[in-house]
Amino acid sequence: MKHLENKVALVTGGSRGMGAAIVKQLAEEGAKVAFTYVRSADKARQLAAEVSATSGQQVIAVAADSASDTAVAAAVEEVVRTLGGIDILVNNAGVYEKKPLAAQTGADYDEMMNINVKAVFVASITAMKHMKEGGRIISIGSNMADRVAGPGATLYAMSKSALIGFTKGLARELGPRGITVNLVQPGPTNTDMNPAVGEHADRARTMMAIPHYGNVTDIASLVSFLAGPQSGFITGTSVTIDGGFNA
């Protein structure tokens, strides 16, 4: 029996990169999986069909912009109606922009906080109403919440550090119900947003104990573990997976 069999999972921002890898991993472990996307509906539906075909699980794509709290809440409710509940929530959707702090505006702040923080809050409080004992809430943060190695990422680091406090507090709220809440903090990971051949990649590798970028499957495997029964005594913590960048 696969360790996520008979579970229902929602992955926000799951149409590409790290999110898509998480969708595939959870489905392969036996879960029915929904994921949200903002653009490229045809590609999202294609991904859902491909993962469903290879895993044998029901996989659906749900249009929802994480910048809208009403859209995020509606997506969670749609998953509950369509798939019969929700056991695992992976708050993966996020935005990153490297920009000098002096050039940031109130609009930049609102976009970053709405997607990286408020959407996590809204999705979590909506999903927890439907979760039973054994439920899992896992958010994707960043190792930059603990170490900002250079200028230009202050606002982003601020948004990701907020998830540390939220994770700890929500773990206290939901622990008596047998629901765990954890935060995964990736470092340099090869995606289209942060490619291993990008202009900053060589410098990043010099700062890592293991001098190569991670793969999206590294992150997905950790999320899968935290989503499963083996992790039932782990809650309220941040797990950094960055090749020793923060060591």
C-alpha positions in Angstrom: 0.0 0.0 0.0 1.4 3.4 -1.0 1.8 5.7 2.0 -0.7 8.4 0.7 -3.3 6.0 -0.6 -6.9 7.3 0.0 -5.6 10.8 0.7 -6.6 14.0 -1.0 -4.0 16.7 -1.6 -4.0 20.3 -2.9 -0.8 21.9 -4.2 -1.1 25.6 -4.9 1.0 26.8 -7.9 1.4 23.3 -9.1 1.5 23.7 -12.8 5.3 23.9 -13.3 8.7 23.6 -11.6 8.8 22.6 -8.0 5.0 22.5 -7.7 4.6 20.1 -10.6 7.2 17.8 -9.1 5.3 17.8 -5.9 2.1 17.0 -7.7 3.7 14.1 -9.4 5.3 12.7 -6.2 2.1 12.9 -4.2 0.1 11.2 -7.0 2.7 8.5 -7.3 2.4 7.8 -3.6 -1.3 7.2 -4.0 -3.0 10.5 -3.3 -5.7 12.1 -5.4 -4.2 15.5 -6.2 -5.5 18.9 -7.2 -3.3 21.8 -8.1 -3.9 25.5 -8.8 -2.6 27.5 -11.8 -3.0 31.1 -13.0 -2.1 31.0 -16.7 -1.7 28.4 -19.5 -4.9 26.4 -18.9 -4.1 24.0 -21.7 -0.7 23.2 -20.2 -2.2 22.7 -16.7 -4.8 20.3 -18.0 -2.2 18.4 -20.0 -0.1 18.0 -16.8 -3.1 16.8 -14.9 -3.9 14.2 -17.6 -0.2 13.0 -17.8 0.2 12.6 -14.1 -3.2 10.9 -13.8 -2.2 8.5 -16.6 1.2 7.6 -15.1 0.0 7.4 -11.5 -3.4 5.9 -11.9 -4.8 8.6 -9.6 -7.4 11.3 -10.1 -5.5 14.6 -10.8 -7.3 17.9 -11.5 -6.2 21.5 -12.3 -8.1 24.4 -10.7 -7.8 27.9 -12.0 -7.0 30.3 -9.0 -4.9 33.4 -8.7 -3.0 33.3 -5.4 -3.0 37.1 -5.3 -6.8 36.9 -4.6 -7.8 35.6 -1.2 -11.3 34.8 -2.4 -10.0 32.8 -5.3 -7.7 30.8 -3.0 -10.5 30.0 -0.6 -12.8 29.0 -3.5 -10.2 26.7 -4.8 -9.9 24.8 -1.5 -13.7 24.5 -1.4 -13.8 23.2 -5.0 -11.3 20.5 -4.1 -13.3 19.4 -1.1 -16.5 19.2 -3.3 -14.8 17.5 -6.2 -12.4 15.1 -4.5 -14.4 14.4 -1.4 -12.3 16.2 1.2 -8.8 17.4 1.9 -6.1 15.7 3.9 -2.9 17.5 2.6 -2.4 21.1 1.7 0.9 22.2 0.1 1.2 26.0 0.0 3.7 26.2 -2.9 2.6 29.2 -4.9 5.0 32.1 -4.5 6.7 35.0 -6.3 10.3 36.3 -6.2 11.7 39.5 -7.5 15.3 40.6 -7.0 15.1 44.4 -6.7 16.9 47.1 -4.6 14.8 48.0 -1.6 14.9 51.7 -2.5 13.1 50.8 -5.7 10.3 48.8 -4.1 6.9 50.3 -3.9 3.7 49.7 -1.9 2.4 47.8 -4.9 5.4 45.5 -4.8 4.8 44.9 -1.1 1.2 44.1 -1.6 1.9 41.6 -4.4 4.6 39.9 -2.5 2.7 39.6 0.8 -0.6 38.7 -0.9 0.9 35.7 -2.7 3.6 34.6 -0.4 1.9 35.2 3.0 -1.9 36.0 2.8 -2.6 33.2 0.3 -0.9 30.7 2.7 -3.0 32.0 5.6 -6.3 31.9 3.7 -5.7 28.4 2.1 -4.6 27.0 5.5 -7.6 28.3 7.5 -10.0 27.2 4.8 -8.5 23.7 4.5 -8.2 23.1 8.2 -12.0 23.4 8.6 -12.3 20.2 6.5 -9.2 18.3 7.8 -9.5 15.3 10.1 -6.9 13.8 12.4 -3.7 13.0 10.3 -4.1 16.1 8.2 -1.0 17.8 6.9 -0.3 21.5 6.1 3.1 22.1 4.4 4.3 25.4 3.2 7.2 26.1 0.9 9.4 28.9 2.2 13.0 29.8 1.5 16.4 29.4 3.1 16.5 33.2 2.7 14.2 33.5 5.7 17.3 32.6 7.8 20.1 34.0 5.7 20.1 36.8 3.1 23.4 36.5 1.4 23.2 39.7 -0.6 21.1 42.8 -1.4 18.0 42.9 -3.5 15.9 40.2 -1.7 14.8 42.1 1.5 11.1 42.1 0.7 11.1 38.5 -0.4 13.0 37.4 2.7 10.6 39.3 4.8 7.6 37.5 3.3 9.2 34.0 3.7 10.3 34.7 7.3 6.6 35.4 8.1 5.9 31.8 7.3 8.1 30.6 10.2 5.9 32.3 12.8 2.7 31.3 11.0 3.9 27.6 11.0 4.8 27.6 14.7 1.5 29.3 15.7 -0.7 27.1 13.5 1.0 24.0 14.7 -0.1 24.9 18.2 -3.6 25.6 17.0 -4.0 22.3 15.2 -1.8 19.9 17.3 -4.7 18.9 19.6 -6.6 17.8 16.4 -3.7 15.6 15.2 -2.9 17.8 12.3 0.7 18.7 11.6 2.0 22.0 10.2 5.6 22.3 8.8 7.7 24.6 6.6 10.1 23.4 3.9 12.8 26.0 3.1 14.6 25.3 -0.2 17.8 26.8 -1.2 19.2 26.9 -4.8 17.1 24.5 -6.8 17.1 24.1 -10.5 13.9 25.6 -11.9 13.0 28.0 -14.7 12.9 30.8 -12.1 16.4 29.9 -10.7 18.2 27.8 -13.3 21.5 26.0 -12.4 23.0 27.8 -15.4 21.7 31.3 -14.4 23.9 34.3 -14.0 24.1 34.0 -10.2 24.4 30.2 -10.1 28.2 30.0 -10.0 28.4 32.4 -7.0 25.6 30.4 -5.2 27.5 27.1 -5.7 30.6 28.6 -4.0 28.5 29.3 -0.9 27.1 25.7 -0.6 28.6 22.8 1.3 27.4 20.5 -1.5 28.4 22.6 -4.5 25.5 21.9 -6.9 22.0 23.0 -7.3 19.2 20.8 -5.9 16.6 19.1 -8.1 12.8 19.7 -7.8 12.5 16.0 -6.9 14.6 16.6 -3.8 12.0 19.1 -2.6 9.1 16.9 -3.7 10.5 13.9 -1.8 10.8 15.9 1.4 7.2 17.2 1.0 6.0 13.6 0.4 7.6 12.5 3.6 6.1 15.3 5.6 2.7 14.5 4.1 2.8 10.9 5.1 2.2 8.9 8.3 5.9 8.6 9.1 6.1 12.3 10.0 3.3 12.4 12.5 5.5 13.6 15.4 7.1 16.4 13.4 5.2 19.7 13.6 5.8 23.4 14.0 9.3 23.2 12.4 11.2 24.5 9.4 13.2 22.1 7.4 16.0 23.7 5.3 17.0 21.8 2.2 19.7 23.9 0.6 22.9 21.9 0.1 24.4 23.6 3.1 24.0 27.1 1.8 23.0 28.3 5.3 25.5 26.0 7.1 
